[in-house]
C-alpha cells in the first residue's frame, strides 16, 4: 500500500471515528486491550526478534531497555488502554458561550485534530499509547516506528486491529507504515493533504529531521537533558534519594536526570555521599574542575557534557555559588523538559519555579514524574517541549482543537 493510500484511508476513517460517542470508543479501547493480552505470546516472540537484532548491532543498554517487552509491559499497555477508556472524553466539550449585542451566541467546542501522524524510534509501547489517546480523542493515527522495533510494532498493531474488528469498529483508525526506506519517511512527512499534525518521538536527530523536512504542522516532543539543583538548604537524605531515583530508576527515558548542579557551600560534604550512593549502580560522574577536587573518581567534564542527554549511567555535575547561577546554567543547557530544585528555602523554591524555562519544574521531587500516567492523563502521546498548542505531557485534550459554534436567529451584518 502506498503512503497516499494510507493517508486516504486515515482521512476517511477519521471522519467516522470523530463522530462516535464516548461509549462506542470505550468499547473499542476495551476490545483492543483484551486483544493485546490474547496476542501476548506472538507479541513477545516478535519483540525478541527485534531485541536480538538490536543487541547484535551494538545498541546500548538504555535503548534496548526501551525496546524490550515483557509480560508485565504488555499488561501495562493493555491497562493503559483501559485507563484511557476510564478518562473523561474531551470531544464535544463546550468551552464558553457568550451572547453578543446583536443577539448571536458564540462559543467554542472541542473537536478532534483529524489524522495524527507519529514518527518514533524503538519504543513499542508508544504504539499502544498513541493508538489509545488518538482513538479516545476521535483521531485516526498513522504510525511510523523505527526499523529496530518493526516486528514488535507489526504484532501490536495486528492485535489492536483485531480488537477493533471484534468491536465492529474500523480497523484503519490505526495504520502502520512498514516500509523502512528513508524516502518513504520523507514522503510521509509531506502528506499534508491527509495528515493534520505530525508528532516525532525520539532523539534529537529524529526530531530535527522531522522539523526540517515536514510540510505538516509539527508538535515537538523533545529530548531530556534534565537537571536537579541541590540548594544550600537542602536535606541531604532527601536529595540523595531523589537524585538516585531520577538517574537510575530507568536510564533510557527522557525524564531521567542527566545533570546535577550543586551549591558550593554544601559541596564538600555532599559530594562524597553522592559518590558513595552512585557506586551502587556504577554511575560515572563527569564533574567540573572544582568538584573533581572534592571527591575521588570523578571524570573531568567537557563543554559537551553540559548539554548531553546520556541515556546511560553517566551524568554531569556543576558547582555554583547561588540559585541565580544555577538557574542561569540550567536555562543555558537544558532542553526545556523537566528541572528540579531540592531546597528548604521557600523563596529559592519560588524563584526557581518562576525563572526556569521548562515544561515541568519541580520542588523536592524526582523529574521521573513527568509522565502522562503520573499526571493523571491515563497515557501520553509524548512530552512537548515547545510552547505552541501544547507543553509538557500530552494527553487527550492536547490531541484536540476547537472550533467556534455560532447560534443566530436571522442576523445579517450591516
C-alpha positions as CSV (number, residue, x, y, z in Angstrom):
1,X,0.0,0.0,0.0
2,X,1.4,3.4,-0.9
3,X,1.7,6.3,1.5
4,X,-1.0,8.2,-0.3
5,X,-3.4,5.2,0.0
6,X,-2.7,5.0,3.7
7,X,-3.4,8.7,4.0
8,X,-6.7,8.5,2.2
9,X,-7.8,5.6,4.4
10,X,-6.9,7.5,7.5
11,X,-8.8,10.6,6.4
12,X,-11.9,8.6,5.6
13,X,-11.7,6.7,9.0
14,X,-11.1,10.0,10.9
15,X,-14.5,11.2,9.7
16,X,-16.1,8.0,11.1
17,X,-14.3,7.9,14.5
18,X,-14.6,11.6,15.0
19,X,-18.4,11.4,15.4
20,X,-18.5,8.3,17.6
21,X,-19.8,8.8,21.2
22,X,-17.7,8.0,24.3
23,X,-19.4,4.7,25.0
24,X,-18.6,3.4,21.5
25,X,-15.0,4.5,21.7
26,X,-14.6,2.9,25.1
27,X,-15.8,-0.4,23.7
28,X,-13.1,-0.2,21.1
29,X,-10.4,0.5,23.7
30,X,-11.5,-2.4,25.9
31,X,-11.6,-4.7,23.0
32,X,-8.1,-3.6,21.9
33,X,-6.8,-4.2,25.4
34,X,-8.2,-7.7,25.5
35,X,-6.7,-8.4,22.1
36,X,-3.2,-7.3,23.3
37,X,-3.4,-9.8,26.2
38,X,-4.7,-12.5,23.8
39,X,-1.8,-11.9,21.5
40,X,0.9,-11.7,24.2
41,X,2.9,-14.8,23.1
42,X,3.0,-13.6,19.4
43,X,4.0,-10.0,20.5
44,X,6.7,-11.2,22.8
45,X,8.1,-13.5,20.1
46,X,8.2,-10.7,17.6
47,X,9.8,-8.4,20.2
48,X,12.6,-10.9,20.9
49,X,13.5,-10.9,17.2
50,X,13.9,-7.1,17.5
51,X,15.9,-7.3,20.7
52,X,18.3,-9.9,19.4
53,X,19.0,-7.9,16.2
54,X,19.4,-4.7,18.3
55,X,21.9,-6.4,20.6
56,X,23.8,-7.8,17.7
57,X,24.0,-4.3,16.1
58,X,25.5,-2.8,19.3
59,X,22.5,-0.9,20.6
60,X,23.3,0.5,24.1
61,X,21.6,-0.9,27.2
62,X,19.3,2.1,27.7
63,X,17.8,1.9,24.2
64,X,17.5,-1.9,24.5
65,X,15.6,-1.3,27.7
66,X,13.2,1.0,25.8
67,X,12.8,-1.7,23.1
68,X,12.3,-4.8,25.2
69,X,8.8,-6.0,26.1
70,X,7.9,-8.3,29.0
71,X,4.6,-9.8,30.0
72,X,4.4,-7.1,32.6
73,X,4.9,-4.4,30.0
74,X,2.3,-5.8,27.7
75,X,-0.1,-5.9,30.6
76,X,0.8,-2.3,31.3
77,X,0.0,-1.4,27.7
78,X,-3.4,-3.1,28.0
79,X,-4.0,-1.4,31.3
80,X,-3.1,1.9,29.7
81,X,-5.9,1.5,27.2
82,X,-8.3,0.7,29.9
83,X,-7.2,3.7,31.8
84,X,-7.8,5.9,28.8
85,X,-11.3,4.4,28.5
86,X,-12.0,5.5,32.0
87,X,-11.0,9.1,31.4
88,X,-13.4,11.8,30.5
89,X,-13.8,12.4,26.8
90,X,-12.9,15.9,25.8
91,X,-14.6,15.8,22.4
92,X,-17.7,17.8,22.3
93,X,-16.9,19.9,25.4
94,X,-18.2,23.5,25.0
95,X,-15.7,25.8,26.5
96,X,-17.7,29.0,26.6
97,X,-20.8,30.6,25.2
98,X,-21.3,34.4,25.1
99,X,-24.2,36.5,23.8
100,X,-23.2,39.3,21.6
101,X,-25.0,42.7,21.5
102,X,-26.7,41.6,18.2
103,X,-28.2,38.6,19.9
104,X,-25.9,35.9,18.4
105,X,-24.4,33.4,20.8
106,X,-20.8,32.5,20.1
107,X,-18.9,29.7,21.7
108,X,-16.1,27.2,21.3
109,X,-16.4,23.4,21.1
110,X,-13.6,20.9,21.4
111,X,-13.2,18.6,18.3
112,X,-10.6,16.0,17.1
113,X,-7.5,17.1,15.2
114,X,-8.3,14.6,12.5
115,X,-5.4,12.5,11.3
116,X,-2.4,12.3,13.6
117,X,1.0,11.1,12.3
118,X,3.6,9.8,14.7
119,X,7.2,9.0,13.9
120,X,9.1,7.4,16.7
121,X,12.1,5.2,17.5
122,X,12.5,1.8,19.2
123,X,9.6,2.3,21.8
124,X,6.9,-0.3,21.0
125,X,4.8,0.8,24.0
126,X,4.3,4.0,22.1
127,X,2.3,2.1,19.6
128,X,-0.4,1.2,22.0
129,X,-0.3,4.5,23.9
130,X,-0.6,6.5,20.7
131,X,-3.5,4.5,19.5
132,X,-5.4,4.7,22.8
133,X,-5.1,8.5,23.1
134,X,-5.7,9.2,19.4
135,X,-8.7,6.9,19.3
136,X,-10.4,8.3,22.5
137,X,-9.9,11.8,21.2
138,X,-11.6,10.9,18.0
139,X,-8.5,10.9,15.7
140,X,-7.1,8.4,13.2
141,X,-3.4,7.7,13.6
142,X,-0.7,6.7,11.2
143,X,2.4,5.3,12.9
144,X,5.9,5.2,11.5
145,X,8.1,3.3,14.1
146,X,11.8,2.7,13.9
147,X,13.1,-0.2,12.0
148,X,14.6,-1.6,15.2
149,X,11.1,-2.3,16.5
150,X,9.4,-3.2,13.3
151,X,8.5,-6.8,14.2
152,X,7.1,-5.7,17.6
153,X,5.1,-2.9,16.1
154,X,3.6,-5.1,13.4
155,X,2.4,-7.6,16.0
156,X,1.0,-4.9,18.4
157,X,-0.9,-3.2,15.5
158,X,-2.2,-6.5,14.3
159,X,-3.8,-7.3,17.6
160,X,-5.1,-3.8,18.2
161,X,-6.8,-4.0,14.8
162,X,-8.2,-7.5,15.7
163,X,-9.7,-5.9,18.8
164,X,-11.3,-3.1,16.8
165,X,-12.7,-5.6,14.3
166,X,-14.2,-7.7,17.2
167,X,-15.9,-4.5,18.4
168,X,-17.3,-3.7,15.0
169,X,-15.1,-0.6,14.6
170,X,-13.0,0.5,11.6
171,X,-9.5,-1.1,11.7
172,X,-8.0,1.7,9.7
173,X,-8.2,4.1,12.5
174,X,-4.7,2.8,13.2
175,X,-2.3,2.1,10.4
176,X,1.4,1.3,10.5
177,X,3.9,2.2,7.8
178,X,6.1,-0.9,7.4
179,X,8.4,0.3,4.7
180,X,11.7,1.3,6.4
181,X,13.2,3.3,3.4
182,X,14.1,6.9,4.3
183,X,12.4,8.2,1.2
184,X,9.1,6.7,2.4
185,X,9.5,8.5,5.7
186,X,10.2,11.8,3.8
187,X,7.1,11.2,1.7
188,X,5.1,10.7,4.9
189,X,6.3,14.0,6.3
190,X,4.9,15.8,3.3
191,X,1.5,14.1,3.3
192,X,-0.2,17.4,4.3
193,X,-3.3,16.7,2.2
194,X,-4.2,13.9,4.6
195,X,-2.3,14.3,7.9
196,X,-3.3,17.2,10.2
197,X,-0.4,17.1,12.6
198,X,2.9,15.2,12.9
199,X,4.5,14.3,16.2
200,X,8.1,13.0,16.4
201,X,9.1,10.9,19.4
202,X,12.8,10.1,19.8
203,X,16.2,11.6,20.0
204,X,17.4,15.0,18.9
205,X,18.4,13.7,15.4
206,X,14.9,12.3,14.6
207,X,13.2,15.4,15.9
208,X,15.4,17.8,13.9
209,X,14.9,15.7,10.8
210,X,11.1,15.9,11.1
211,X,11.1,19.6,11.9
212,X,13.4,20.4,9.0
213,X,11.6,18.2,6.4
214,X,7.9,18.2,7.3
215,X,5.3,20.3,5.5
216,X,2.8,19.1,8.1
217,X,2.5,21.1,11.3
218,X,4.8,19.5,13.9
219,X,4.5,19.2,17.7
220,X,8.0,18.6,19.0
221,X,8.4,16.1,21.8
222,X,11.9,17.0,23.0
223,X,14.9,15.3,24.4
224,X,15.5,15.5,28.1
225,X,18.7,17.0,29.5
226,X,17.0,17.2,32.9
227,X,18.8,18.9,35.8
228,X,18.5,18.7,39.6
229,X,19.8,21.6,41.6
230,X,20.8,20.9,45.2
231,X,20.5,24.2,47.1
232,X,22.5,25.0,50.2
233,X,19.4,24.4,52.4
234,X,18.7,21.0,51.0
235,X,18.1,18.0,53.2
236,X,20.9,15.6,52.2
237,X,18.9,12.4,52.6
238,X,16.1,13.7,50.5
239,X,18.4,15.0,47.9
240,X,20.3,11.7,47.6
241,X,17.1,9.7,47.4
242,X,15.6,12.0,44.7
243,X,18.8,12.1,42.6
244,X,19.3,8.4,42.8
245,X,15.7,7.8,41.7
246,X,15.8,10.3,38.9
247,X,19.0,9.0,37.5
248,X,18.9,5.2,38.0
249,X,15.2,4.1,38.3
250,X,15.2,3.9,34.5
251,X,18.1,5.3,32.5
252,X,16.7,5.2,28.9
253,X,13.9,7.7,29.3
254,X,13.6,11.4,28.6
255,X,12.7,12.4,32.1
256,X,15.8,10.8,33.8
257,X,18.2,13.2,35.4
258,X,21.3,13.8,33.3
259,X,22.8,16.8,35.0
260,X,23.4,17.9,38.6
261,X,24.0,21.4,39.9
262,X,25.3,21.6,43.5
263,X,25.6,24.7,45.7
264,X,29.2,25.4,46.6
265,X,28.5,25.8,50.3
266,X,27.4,22.2,50.8
267,X,29.5,20.5,48.0
268,X,32.5,19.3,50.2
269,X,30.1,17.4,52.5
270,X,27.5,16.3,49.9
271,X,29.7,15.1,47.0
272,X,31.4,12.2,48.9
273,X,27.9,11.0,49.9
274,X,26.7,11.3,46.3
275,X,29.7,9.3,45.1
276,X,29.0,6.6,47.6
277,X,25.3,6.3,46.7
278,X,26.0,6.2,42.9
279,X,28.6,3.5,43.4
280,X,25.7,1.1,43.9
281,X,24.9,1.5,40.2
282,X,28.4,2.3,38.9
283,X,27.3,5.8,37.7
284,X,30.0,7.8,36.1
285,X,30.1,11.4,37.3
286,X,31.6,14.0,34.8
287,X,32.3,17.0,37.0
288,X,33.8,20.5,36.7
289,X,37.3,21.2,37.9
290,X,36.2,22.4,41.3
291,X,34.1,19.3,42.0
292,X,36.8,16.9,41.0
293,X,38.9,18.1,43.9
294,X,36.2,17.2,46.4
295,X,35.6,13.5,45.7
296,X,37.8,10.8,44.2
297,X,36.8,9.1,41.0
298,X,35.1,12.0,39.2
299,X,35.8,12.3,35.5
300,X,36.6,15.9,34.2
301,X,33.7,17.3,32.3
302,X,33.9,18.9,28.9
303,X,31.7,21.6,27.5
304,X,29.8,19.0,25.5
305,X,28.8,17.2,28.8
306,X,26.7,20.2,30.0
307,X,24.2,19.7,27.1
308,X,24.3,15.9,26.8
309,X,21.3,13.5,27.2
310,X,23.3,10.4,28.0
311,X,20.5,7.7,28.4
312,X,23.2,5.8,30.3
313,X,24.7,5.5,33.8
314,X,26.5,8.9,33.3
315,X,25.7,12.4,34.5
316,X,27.3,15.8,34.6
317,X,28.0,17.8,37.7
318,X,28.4,21.6,38.1
319,X,29.3,23.6,41.2
320,X,27.6,27.0,41.5
321,X,27.6,29.8,44.1
322,X,23.9,30.8,44.2
323,X,20.4,29.9,43.0
324,X,20.8,32.6,40.3
325,X,23.9,30.9,38.9
326,X,22.1,27.6,39.0
327,X,19.1,29.0,37.0
328,X,21.4,30.6,34.5
329,X,23.4,27.4,33.9
330,X,20.2,25.3,33.6
331,X,18.4,27.7,31.3
332,X,21.5,27.7,29.0
333,X,22.0,24.0,28.7
334,X,18.6,22.4,29.3
335,X,16.2,21.1,26.7
336,X,13.2,22.7,28.3
337,X,11.9,19.4,29.6
338,X,12.0,18.8,33.4
339,X,14.1,20.6,36.0
340,X,14.1,20.2,39.8
341,X,15.4,22.0,42.9
342,X,16.0,20.4,46.3
343,X,15.6,23.1,48.9
344,X,14.2,24.1,52.3
345,X,14.1,27.7,51.3
346,X,10.7,28.9,50.2
347,X,12.0,32.0,48.4
348,X,14.6,30.0,46.4
349,X,11.9,27.4,45.5
350,X,9.6,30.1,44.2
351,X,12.4,31.8,42.3
352,X,13.3,28.5,40.7
353,X,9.7,27.8,39.7
354,X,9.3,31.3,38.2
355,X,12.5,31.6,36.3
356,X,13.3,28.2,35.0
357,X,12.2,27.8,31.3
358,X,10.9,24.2,31.1
359,X,7.7,22.3,30.5
360,X,7.8,20.9,34.1
361,X,9.5,22.4,37.1
362,X,9.7,20.5,40.5
363,X,10.4,21.4,44.1
364,X,11.7,18.5,46.2
365,X,10.6,15.7,43.8
366,X,12.1,13.5,41.1
367,X,12.0,14.5,37.4
368,X,10.8,11.0,36.7
369,X,7.2,12.1,37.4
370,X,6.9,14.0,34.1
371,X,4.8,11.3,32.5
372,X,1.2,11.1,31.3
373,X,0.3,8.3,33.7
374,X,1.7,10.2,36.7
375,X,-0.1,13.4,35.7
376,X,-3.4,11.6,35.6
377,X,-3.8,11.5,31.8
378,X,-4.0,7.7,31.5
379,X,-1.2,7.8,29.0
380,X,0.7,10.3,26.9
381,X,1.4,10.9,23.3
382,X,4.7,12.5,24.2
383,X,6.1,15.3,26.3
384,X,6.1,18.6,24.3
385,X,9.0,20.9,24.9
386,X,7.6,23.6,22.6
387,X,5.3,26.5,23.6
388,X,2.6,26.5,21.0
389,X,-0.6,24.4,21.2
390,X,0.7,22.0,23.9
391,X,3.5,21.9,26.5
392,X,4.5,19.0,28.8
393,X,2.9,15.6,28.8
394,X,0.3,15.4,26.1
395,X,-3.0,13.7,26.9
396,X,-6.4,13.6,25.4
397,X,-7.1,17.4,25.4
398,X,-3.8,18.1,23.7
399,X,-5.0,15.9,20.8
400,X,-8.0,18.1,20.2
401,X,-8.5,21.5,18.8
402,X,-11.5,23.8,18.9
403,X,-14.0,25.3,16.5
404,X,-16.3,28.2,17.0
405,X,-20.0,27.5,17.1
406,X,-22.5,30.4,16.5
407,X,-26.2,30.4,17.1
408,X,-28.3,33.1,15.4
409,X,-31.9,33.9,14.6
410,X,-31.6,35.7,11.3
411,X,-28.8,38.2,12.0
412,X,-27.1,39.8,8.9
413,X,-24.1,42.0,9.1
414,X,-24.9,45.7,8.4
